[in-house]
Amino acid sequence: PYAPEQTMLGRPVPPDRVRAAQVAEAAQVLRHLWSGERTTFDGEHFQLRAAHGFNRPEVPPPIVVGGWGPRMAGIAGRHADGFNTQAGHPQLTAFAEIARREHAASGRNPDDFLLTVFAGLSEPYVRADGSARAALEQKGVDRLILLTTPPYYLEEIREAGRMLAT
């Protein structure tokens, strides 16, 4: 959990290492809850006691961990199904390598690991033939998430849609 989100919710902001450990445990808790069985989990930050009643997804959604550094990339690789970070992050290639290596070390296929990035609606990312999109593909990015923030300019969004469609 990002510190600003914790603050907005009126929660204390634990140190980075504690928040990272919480993310790792949260991924494990989700898998327990999605099992469809009564489940118990005894973690440092989360506990479940014969928890049940949660719908078992036919296909569990991927757990994607967001982060800005190698520690979160490693946690994502070990405990999640994907990692999300900024498209222009200078260490994106290193993060992908860390996450996929940790994913493989956990006994899972690194090719199944999902690497996603986010960027604004800028032309280099919106154009299908843009060099920025090609560079992301070369770095192993599976999905580009385009963001816009308020105020929402509908014409800008429409233009991005037109560029993406061509």
C-alpha positions as CSV (number, residue, x, y, z in Angstrom):
1,P,0.0,0.0,0.0
2,Y,1.3,3.4,-1.0
3,A,1.8,5.9,1.8
4,P,-0.5,8.5,0.3
5,E,-3.3,5.9,0.1
6,Q,-2.8,5.0,3.7
7,T,-2.9,8.6,4.7
8,M,-6.1,9.3,2.8
9,L,-7.8,6.4,4.6
10,G,-6.7,7.8,8.0
11,R,-4.4,4.9,8.6
12,P,-0.9,5.1,10.1
13,V,1.9,4.7,7.5
14,P,4.2,1.8,8.5
15,P,7.8,1.8,7.3
16,D,8.5,0.6,3.7
17,R,9.7,-2.8,4.8
18,V,6.5,-3.5,6.7
19,R,4.3,-2.4,3.9
20,A,6.3,-4.6,1.5
21,A,5.7,-7.6,3.8
22,Q,2.0,-6.7,4.0
23,V,1.8,-6.9,0.2
24,A,3.5,-10.3,0.1
25,E,1.1,-11.6,2.7
26,A,-1.9,-10.1,1.1
27,A,-1.2,-12.0,-2.1
28,Q,-1.1,-15.2,-0.1
29,V,-4.3,-14.3,1.7
30,L,-6.1,-13.8,-1.6
31,R,-5.1,-17.2,-2.8
32,H,-6.4,-18.8,0.4
33,L,-9.7,-16.9,0.1
34,W,-10.1,-17.9,-3.5
35,S,-9.6,-21.6,-2.8
36,G,-13.3,-22.1,-2.0
37,E,-12.4,-24.0,1.1
38,R,-12.4,-23.1,4.8
39,T,-9.0,-21.7,5.2
40,T,-6.6,-20.6,8.0
41,F,-3.7,-18.3,7.5
42,D,-1.3,-17.3,10.3
43,G,0.9,-14.5,9.0
44,E,2.7,-11.7,10.7
45,H,0.2,-9.1,9.4
46,F,-2.9,-11.0,8.5
47,Q,-4.7,-13.9,10.1
48,L,-7.6,-16.0,8.9
49,R,-9.4,-18.4,11.1
50,A,-11.6,-21.0,9.2
51,A,-12.5,-18.2,6.8
52,H,-15.1,-19.3,4.3
53,G,-18.0,-18.0,2.2
54,F,-15.9,-16.4,-0.5
55,N,-16.8,-17.2,-4.0
56,R,-14.2,-19.3,-5.7
57,P,-13.4,-17.7,-9.1
58,E,-13.6,-20.1,-12.0
59,V,-10.3,-18.6,-13.1
60,P,-8.7,-16.6,-10.4
61,P,-7.8,-13.1,-11.5
62,P,-4.1,-12.4,-11.7
63,I,-2.6,-10.7,-8.7
64,V,-0.5,-7.8,-9.9
65,V,1.8,-6.0,-7.5
66,G,2.7,-2.4,-8.2
67,G,6.0,-0.9,-7.3
68,W,8.9,1.4,-7.9
69,G,11.8,-0.7,-6.9
70,P,13.6,-4.0,-7.0
71,R,12.2,-5.2,-3.6
72,M,8.6,-5.0,-4.9
73,A,9.6,-6.6,-8.2
74,G,11.0,-9.5,-6.2
75,I,7.9,-9.7,-4.0
76,A,5.7,-9.7,-7.2
77,G,7.8,-12.5,-8.7
78,R,7.6,-14.7,-5.5
79,H,4.0,-14.1,-4.5
80,A,2.0,-12.6,-7.4
81,D,1.3,-13.2,-11.0
82,G,2.5,-9.8,-12.3
83,F,4.3,-6.6,-11.7
84,N,3.2,-3.0,-12.6
85,T,5.4,0.0,-12.7
86,Q,5.9,3.3,-14.7
87,A,6.5,2.8,-18.4
88,G,9.4,5.2,-18.4
89,H,11.1,3.8,-15.3
90,P,14.9,3.7,-15.9
91,Q,15.1,0.3,-14.2
92,L,12.2,-1.4,-16.0
93,T,14.4,-4.0,-17.6
94,A,16.1,-4.9,-14.3
95,F,12.7,-5.1,-12.6
96,A,11.4,-7.5,-15.3
97,E,14.5,-9.7,-14.8
98,I,14.2,-9.7,-11.0
99,A,10.5,-10.5,-11.1
100,R,10.7,-13.3,-13.6
101,R,13.7,-14.8,-11.9
102,E,11.9,-14.9,-8.6
103,H,8.8,-16.2,-10.3
104,A,10.9,-19.1,-11.7
105,A,12.5,-19.7,-8.3
106,S,9.1,-20.1,-6.7
107,G,8.5,-23.0,-9.1
108,R,6.4,-21.2,-11.7
109,N,6.9,-20.6,-15.3
110,P,8.5,-17.2,-15.8
111,D,6.9,-16.9,-19.2
112,D,3.5,-16.8,-17.5
113,F,4.5,-13.8,-15.4
114,L,2.7,-10.6,-16.5
115,L,4.6,-7.3,-16.8
116,T,2.4,-4.3,-17.0
117,V,3.3,-0.6,-17.1
118,F,1.4,2.6,-17.0
119,A,1.8,5.9,-18.9
120,G,-0.2,9.0,-19.8
121,L,-2.0,9.5,-23.0
122,S,1.1,10.8,-24.8
123,E,1.5,10.2,-28.5
124,P,4.7,8.0,-28.2
125,Y,2.7,5.5,-26.2
126,V,-0.6,5.8,-28.0
127,R,0.7,5.3,-31.6
128,A,0.8,1.7,-32.5
129,D,3.9,2.3,-34.6
130,G,5.6,4.5,-31.9
131,S,9.1,3.8,-30.8
132,A,8.1,4.0,-27.2
133,R,5.7,1.1,-27.6
134,A,8.2,-1.0,-29.5
135,A,10.8,-0.3,-26.7
136,L,8.3,-1.6,-24.1
137,E,7.7,-4.8,-26.1
138,Q,11.5,-5.3,-26.3
139,K,11.7,-5.0,-22.5
140,G,9.1,-7.8,-22.2
141,V,6.1,-5.6,-21.3
142,D,2.8,-7.5,-21.8
143,R,0.4,-4.7,-21.2
144,L,0.5,-0.9,-21.4
145,I,-2.1,0.8,-19.2
146,L,-2.9,4.4,-20.4
147,L,-4.0,6.8,-17.8
148,T,-5.7,10.2,-17.8
149,T,-6.3,12.3,-14.8
150,P,-8.9,15.0,-14.0
151,P,-10.0,17.2,-15.6
152,Y,-10.8,14.7,-18.3
153,Y,-10.5,16.1,-21.8
154,L,-12.8,14.0,-23.9
155,E,-11.3,15.1,-27.2
156,E,-7.9,14.0,-26.0
157,I,-9.3,10.6,-25.1
158,R,-11.1,10.3,-28.4
159,E,-7.9,11.2,-30.3
160,A,-6.0,8.6,-28.3
161,G,-8.7,6.1,-29.2
162,R,-8.4,7.0,-32.9
163,M,-4.6,6.6,-32.8
164,L,-4.9,3.2,-31.0
165,A,-7.4,2.0,-33.6
166,T,-5.1,2.6,-36.5
